[in-house]
Structures are given as structure tokens and as C-alpha cells.
Amino acid sequence: MSASVNGVEPKPAPAVSQNGPGSVPPSPTNVNTLEPGLLDEEPQSAVTDTTQMGIKFAKTFLLIFPIYVLGYLEFSFSWVLIILAALFWLRRNQGSRFARVNQALQFLEHEERAVRQTIRSSELPPWVHFPDVERVEWLNKTVHQMWPYICQFVDKLFRETIEPAVQGANAHLSTFTFSKIDMGDKPLRVDGVKVYTENVDRRQIIMDLQISFVGNTEIDVDIKKYYCRAGIKSIQLNGVLRVIMDPLLGDMPLIGALSVFFLKKPFLDINWTGLTNMLDIPGINGLCDGIIQDIIYSYLVLPNKITIPLVNEAQISRLRFPMPKGILRIHFLEAQDLVGKDTFLGGLIKGKSDPYGVIQLGNQLFRSKIIKDTVNPKWNEVYEAFVYDNPEKNVVIELFDEDTDKDDYLGSLTINVDELEKEQKVDEWFVLDDVATGKLHLKTEWLSLLPTPDKLEEVLSSIKADKGQANDGLSSALLLVHLDSAKNLPRNPLEFNSAGLKKGTVNKALKSGKKVASMPSPFVQFTVGHKSFESKTRFKTNEPVWEEAFTFLIHNPKIQELEVEVKDEKHECSLGTFSLPLSNLLQEDQMTISQRFPLKNTGPGATLKMKMALRVTHMHKHLTHTFLFN
């Protein structure tokens, strides 16, 4: 089903005058208008005269030749008269009927001949009527290069902005989610750019981009509440996009922010798939098209706009390679005098509780085990949380009593991370808030991240890593992996020697009904010990760009290694592997390495570009505070 915005065909974008953003576009009827009377006065060349003479001779020959043939075949002269009469009659009727058409054709021939004599065809650009709109093929090449990053931004916009807006627009859409967002490999094109130089503030730059996008986009949505799926197979978009760079700065990056919006509603054509099932759902009929289009317009069409603040190089580096500020090790030990929530005989007999704890720092969440039938539980568990340099500076701990219906609240505690960093090591009893009785015993240790291996032996000895297993126990180091991109992945995942692949994956790919010769949809799996992470899937490409970061806690970097495998989600097989002993990083400068790593068990020239950094987790010697916190 294809739907056009506003139900009308798109109109051509108006031209913009050089005088400023609000001026009236020039009329194309004023350009190169030639008077017919002037054409007759222009001298004709010798070649043109010869051509016209030849045409007249050919017409005369074609007229006389049939008469000669009739006489040669001894036909009666009356046949000649009849044919001549018929020709004169037809010519007279056709001449009167098509007189205006013939005059128009003659005028067009004269005009074309005059233009060719004055200007050569190679000197006429397609935008001759609007010379202030410039051709920008260099920008299209730049957009093509940036397309993977633009797709990442669109993915984030859909999931963090549009999806919550759709969920809140109607109660029936509360379970609306985007299950797949693939903008395809056909980038947006800029057909012309107009930069305003007059009647604008000198501290800003205003430009209009005439954009067009006809993409092989695949976007799938789910409404889990109704077990319904729908999707978008292709999108066509045409319109004038205004970009404002404001303010201009005298220092890098020279531009403070970018504002982007459409001057008016662009032409938008969406080819939907699977909407037949969606339109049968009660209360949803007619909502999807209008809601999605209105949401897009509410963010991108004037007076609404998207403002993109620009950041300095240091901030960009932190975003791409988010190294934690430190690690907070939390010993979740025990509690005393908790409230007994399990009562009997209508509350006449007080019982005990089944307490457990929930620890939250930023978006990191830890949950302890449950201790049955006690108000003095002992957990003796240890958690390690990453601490980043952001506004979230509190550790929040809540205790609950597990019940079959709803868990009861047993108190909470909030501790400032800056204070824990300042003290380095804390061993205290904390009084719980919002309850009549109860206190919690915590021990915290602040671990700094060192870029050199000088303290590694000391740390390994303190956590007994040199005597234990490689994947168990506390951490002695942190590994940060930044996945950049891949090159020359095999188009056909079975075109290379499959001896290095698992037999099951090869047989599964061979027996699958899908074409194994099509483009892969790669993702990367990282594994250290018992911990694994998977990157996002990049659809239908053998040169994907990810720009993702993953953080591991390492028990013993001397004997552990990082295992990397590039997989194809579409054909469910491997595209290449490699492993890196973490001990190699101990020999590198700042324990950091950034390069393209060649893949094994893959096609020729396949590489994976990554940056990795190892940091030793070290606790400075400091006085331990032990007292009751009131």
C-alpha cells in the first residue's frame, strides 16, 4: 500500500533569490526569450542551404517517379490525373488542418538553430534558469561516505524519540516497537544547494538543500499487545531542507550548533508491508499513517526543528572511547534489625522476612541472593560497577522482602560516589532510610585505572588471582574494546575454505533456503572468559561500520585472551575469527593498540578495525573508616 502525504503530487521546489531567505524566486519566462522576427534576419550558412536544396530535390523526385513508372507500365493517362487530383486534395485539407502545428514546428526549428549558433550545447548546465542553486556532487560523495553514521543517527532517533512518542499517542500502541531499522545502501542525494550571503546575520550561515531520497529501506514494527507486525519496504522523500549554522565561533570547531528543518511539508511516499493485519485491529484503523507522519512533521517541519550541538574533540573522543573514571567495588555484607514483613493471624504475630538487595549506579543494576526467614541476613557478595564522569553520582541501595504477590519495602540507602572516591576505602554500618528499624553493613573500595602494568603483580596478589582460576574472582584489570569497522568480508559466506568453520554452521547454511551468494548481514561477538557481548547487526553489506564500545572486567590478563568472531545473521554462519592474548597489550605503549586485525577462516583480505585498551585496577593505600553512619 502506497500513501502520499496530503494526497497530492509533489510540486517542484521553488527557486530562491540571491537577495535572502525570504525573497521571491525569479520567473523562468524571462530567461533567453527570443523574438521570432529576429530569426528571419540571421544569415544561413552554406551547409544549411545545401541541405535544404537536397531536401527539395528529393521531394520533387518522389513526386515525378510514380508518374514515370505508370507510363513505363503503359497505364492510362487518366490514372495519373486521378492520383494528382487526390494528392492536391489531401495536401490542401492537411495544410489547413495542421497550419498552426506547422507554424509552431517551424518556430521551434528556428529557435533551436538560433540557440545553437550563439551557445554550444556543452555550455548549457541543467540549472541555467537558477544560477544561484549550485551543483554539489562533492557533497553527495561525502554523504555516501557518511551514510553508515547517518544510519546510526536515524536508528537512535527512531528508537529514542519516535518510538516513545508513538507509544504515548494512543493506548492501543503502548507496545509499539521497532524490531528492525535498516536504511539501505542507497544514500540521500542533494540535487542543489543555495547559500544565502545577503540579508542574513554575519554570525550564522543559512543554506537550503534540495534533497531527494529513494531508498531500499526496511523498517519492521511490532505491536506485541495484538501480536501484530508491519513494515516499510521503501521510502521516497523530496523536499527543501534548511540548515542553519549558528553561532559562528572564533575557535574550533568554528560552529556552535546546527539547526535542521524542512521549510514546508516534504513529499513523502511510504510503501508499507503487512498493514492488512494491522488495519483489522480495533481502534487502530486509520491511526498508523496519520500518527507516524504527524510525528515526523512535529520534529522536522517549520516551526519545529532539530538542533545538533557540536562538541570539541576531547568530548568526541570520550564518546567514541568511553573509558570509565574508575571502578567501585561494593562488598554487600549483611544487615541487622530489619522489619519483619511476614506476619501471622492478621498481624498479631510478627514473623520474619526474606530479604534481598538491589544496587543501582547509573544504568548498572545488581541484585543479591535471597536469604530466607531472617531479619539479620548475611549476603557476603561483591559487585564491581563502572563509574563514568557524568552527572549521576549516587549509589542507590534498596532492600526488599520477597513475597508471592508483591515484594515489601525494607528500606533504602543513597551514598554519594564522590565521597567514596575521596575516602578510597569505607567499611561502615549505614542506617536505612524510610523505615523504623534496620541497618546495613557495606564495604566499598575505589579502584583507579592505571595505564601501565607496574602495579599488576601487586593487584594479582591482593585478589589471589595468581592462585585461582583465570575466569573467577575479582578483577585485576579492565579491557575496553572499540569496534570500528570491517573490510572485505566475503560476499558469499561459503566461497572460502570452510575447513576452519564449524561443521554444523556450514551444513546449516548449505541446507538453508536462502541465497548464500547475497550480501551478508554481519555482527561481531566478543568473548573473554565467561563474559560475551554482541554488536548490532549491519544488514546487507560486506564492509560494515559499527562504532560501538564494550567493557570487560579481567581477572588475570596474563593468561586470558579476547576471542572475536564475525558472524552472518542472515546465513547463520561464521565470516571469520581471531583471538588476541591480553598479555600482548601489556607490552604496548599505554597498554593500547589500534589497528586492522586480519581475520582467519575467511575470504582473502578480510580485516576488522578495532581499538583496545587495558587498564590495571589499583586501590591506593588509605585509612579505612569503620564507624556507625547516622
GIJO-V331295 format. One record per pair of residues at least 6 apart in sequence whose ideal C-beta (glycine too) atoms are under 7 Angstrom apart, sorted by the first residue. I is the first residue (numbers start at 1). J is the second residue. If there is no record, write none. Layout:
((I/J) (I/J))
This chain:
((1/272) (1/275) (2/269) (2/271) (3/270) (3/289) (4/269) (5/265) (5/267) (5/268) (5/293) (6/265) (10/238) (10/267) (13/210) (13/240) (14/25) (15/25) (15/26) (15/130) (15/133) (16/25) (16/132) (16/194) (16/208) (17/23) (17/24) (17/25) (17/26) (18/132) (18/198) (19/198) (19/199) (20/196) (20/198) (20/199) (20/200) (21/196) (21/200) (21/206) (28/129) (31/129) (34/111) (34/114) (36/107) (39/110) (39/111) (39/114) (42/114) (67/80) (70/79) (70/80) (127/133) (127/135) (127/192) (132/194) (133/192) (133/193) (133/194) (134/192) (134/193) (135/192) (136/190) (136/193) (139/190) (139/193) (140/189) (140/190) (143/187) (143/188) (143/190) (144/187) (147/187) (148/545) (149/545) (151/183) (152/547) (154/183) (155/181) (158/178) (158/181) (159/178) (162/295) (163/176) (163/177) (163/178) (165/295) (166/173) (166/176) (166/291) (166/295) (167/173) (167/174) (167/176) (169/291) (170/287) (172/283) (172/284) (173/223) (174/225) (175/223) (175/224) (175/225) (176/221) (176/223) (177/221) (177/222) (178/219) (178/221) (179/220) (179/221) (179/222) (180/218) (180/219) (180/220) (181/219) (182/217) (182/218) (182/539) (183/215) (183/217) (184/215) (184/216) (184/217) (184/218) (185/540) (185/541) (186/214) (186/215) (186/216) (188/211) (188/213) (189/211) (189/212) (190/209) (190/210) (190/211) (191/210) (191/212) (192/210) (193/207) (193/209) (194/207) (194/208) (195/207) (196/206) (196/207) (200/206) (203/246) (203/247) (203/248) (204/244) (204/245) (204/246) (204/247) (204/248) (205/245) (206/242) (206/244) (207/243) (208/240) (208/242) (209/241) (209/243) (210/240) (211/239) (211/241) (212/238) (213/235) (213/236) (213/237) (214/236) (215/234) (215/235) (216/234) (217/232) (217/234) (217/235) (218/231) (218/233) (219/231) (219/232) (220/229) (220/231) (221/230) (221/231) (222/229) (226/281) (228/277) (228/278) (228/281) (229/274) (230/272) (230/273) (230/274) (230/275) (230/278) (231/273) (231/274) (232/270) (232/271) (232/272) (233/271) (233/273) (234/271) (235/270) (236/269) (237/266) (237/268) (238/266) (238/267) (239/262) (239/266) (239/267) (240/262) (240/263) (241/260) (241/262) (242/261) (242/263) (243/258) (243/260) (244/259) (245/255) (245/258) (246/256) (246/257) (246/259) (247/256) (248/254) (248/255) (249/255) (249/256) (253/310) (253/312) (255/310) (256/310) (257/307) (257/308) (257/309) (257/310) (258/308) (258/310) (259/305) (259/307) (260/305) (260/306) (260/308) (261/300) (261/301) (261/302) (261/304) (261/305) (261/306) (262/300) (262/301) (262/302) (263/302) (264/301) (265/297) (265/301) (268/293) (275/288) (278/284) (278/288) (279/285) (298/304) (299/306) (300/306) (320/482) (320/547) (321/480) (321/482) (321/549) (321/611) (322/388) (322/549) (323/480) (323/613) (324/386) (324/387) (324/388) (324/449) (324/478) (325/387) (325/388) (325/389) (326/387) (326/421) (326/446) (326/447) (326/448) (326/449) (327/384) (327/385) (327/386) (327/387) (327/447) (327/478) (327/617) (328/361) (328/385) (328/387) (328/417) (328/420) (328/444) (328/446) (329/382) (329/384) (329/444) (329/445) (329/447) (330/359) (330/383) (330/385) (330/442) (330/444) (331/382) (331/442) (331/443) (332/357) (332/359) (332/368) (332/379) (332/381) (332/383) (332/442) (333/379) (333/380) (333/441) (333/442) (333/443) (334/377) (334/378) (334/379) (334/441) (335/355) (335/376) (335/377) (335/399) (335/438) (335/439) (335/440) (335/441) (336/376) (336/439) (337/375) (337/437) (337/438) (337/439) (338/353) (338/355) (338/375) (338/399) (338/410) (338/438) (339/353) (339/410) (339/435) (339/436) (339/437) (339/438) (340/350) (340/351) (340/352) (340/353) (340/375) (341/353) (341/401) (341/408) (342/351) (342/352) (342/353) (343/349) (343/350) (343/351) (344/351) (352/373) (352/374) (352/375) (353/375) (353/401) (353/410) (354/370) (354/371) (354/372) (354/373) (354/401) (354/402) (355/371) (355/377) (355/399) (355/401) (355/410) (356/367) (356/368) (356/369) (356/370) (356/400) (356/402) (357/368) (357/379) (357/397) (357/398) (357/399) (358/365) (358/367) (358/398) (358/400) (359/366) (359/383) (359/395) (359/397) (360/396) (361/385) (361/395) (362/392) (364/385) (364/386) (366/383) (368/379) (368/381) (369/379) (369/381) (370/402) (371/377) (371/379) (382/474) (384/475) (384/553) (386/551) (387/417) (393/416) (393/417) (393/418) (394/414) (394/415) (394/416) (394/417) (395/415) (395/417) (396/412) (396/414) (397/412) (397/413) (397/440) (398/412) (399/410) (399/411) (399/432) (400/407) (400/408) (400/409) (400/410) (401/407) (401/408) (401/410) (410/435) (410/438) (411/432) (411/433) (411/434) (411/435) (411/438) (412/432) (412/433) (412/434) (413/430) (413/432) (413/433) (413/440) (420/426) (420/444) (420/446) (421/446) (423/625) (424/446) (424/619) (424/620) (424/622) (425/445) (425/619) (425/622) (425/624) (426/443) (426/444) (426/625) (427/443) (427/624) (427/625) (427/626) (428/442) (428/625) (428/626) (428/627) (428/629) (429/439) (429/441) (429/628) (429/629) (430/439) (430/440) (430/442) (430/629) (431/439) (431/629) (431/630) (432/438) (432/439) (432/440) (445/619) (446/619) (447/617) (447/618) (447/619) (448/618) (448/620) (449/478) (449/615) (449/617) (450/615) (450/616) (450/618) (451/590) (451/591) (451/615) (452/591) (453/586) (453/591) (453/616) (455/616) (455/618) (456/476) (456/616) (459/476) (459/616) (459/617) (459/618) (460/466) (460/476) (460/556) (463/473) (463/474) (463/476) (464/473) (465/473) (465/476) (465/555) (465/556) (470/529) (470/555) (470/556) (470/559) (470/560) (471/529) (471/530) (471/555) (472/555) (473/555) (475/553) (475/554) (475/555) (475/617) (476/554) (476/555) (476/556) (476/557) (476/616) (476/617) (477/554) (477/557) (477/614) (477/615) (477/616) (477/617) (478/551) (478/553) (478/554) (478/615) (478/617) (479/528) (479/552) (479/554) (479/562) (479/582) (479/612) (479/614) (480/549) (480/551) (480/612) (480/613) (481/526) (481/549) (481/550) (481/610) (481/612) (482/549) (482/610) (482/611) (483/524) (483/535) (483/546) (483/548) (483/610) (484/546) (484/547) (484/609) (484/610) (484/611) (485/544) (485/545) (485/546) (485/609) (486/522) (486/543) (486/544) (486/566) (486/607) (486/608) (487/543) (487/607) (488/603) (488/605) (488/606) (488/607) (489/520) (489/522) (489/542) (489/543) (489/566) (489/575) (489/606) (490/496) (490/542) (490/575) (490/602) (490/603) (490/606) (491/517) (491/519) (491/542) (492/516) (492/517) (493/509) (493/516) (493/520) (493/568) (493/571) (493/573) (493/575) (494/506) (494/509) (494/510) (494/516) (495/603) (496/602) (496/603) (498/506) (500/600) (500/601) (501/573) (501/574) (501/601) (502/574) (505/572) (505/573) (505/574) (506/573) (508/572) (508/573) (509/516) (509/571) (509/572) (509/573) (512/571) (514/570) (514/571) (516/571) (519/540) (519/541) (519/542) (520/542) (520/568) (520/570) (520/571) (520/575) (521/537) (521/538) (521/539) (521/540) (521/568) (521/569) (521/570) (522/538) (522/544) (522/566) (522/567) (522/568) (522/575) (523/534) (523/535) (523/536) (523/537) (523/567) (523/569) (524/535) (524/564) (524/566) (525/532) (525/534) (525/565) (525/567) (526/532) (526/533) (526/550) (526/562) (526/564) (527/563) (528/552) (528/554) (528/560) (528/562) (529/555) (529/560) (531/552) (533/550) (535/546) (535/548) (536/546) (536/548) (537/569) (538/544) (538/546) (554/560) (554/582) (557/582) (557/583) (557/586) (557/614) (558/583) (560/582) (561/579) (561/580) (561/581) (561/582) (562/579) (562/580) (562/582) (563/579) (564/577) (564/578) (564/579) (564/608) (565/574) (565/577) (566/575) (566/576) (566/599) (566/608) (567/574) (567/575) (568/575) (574/601) (575/602) (576/599) (576/600) (576/601) (576/602) (576/606) (577/599) (577/600) (577/601) (578/597) (578/599) (578/600) (582/614) (585/591) (585/593) (585/612) (585/614) (591/613) (591/614) (591/615) (592/613) (593/612) (594/611) (596/607) (596/608) (596/609) (597/607) (597/608) (597/610) (598/607) (599/606) (599/607) (599/608))
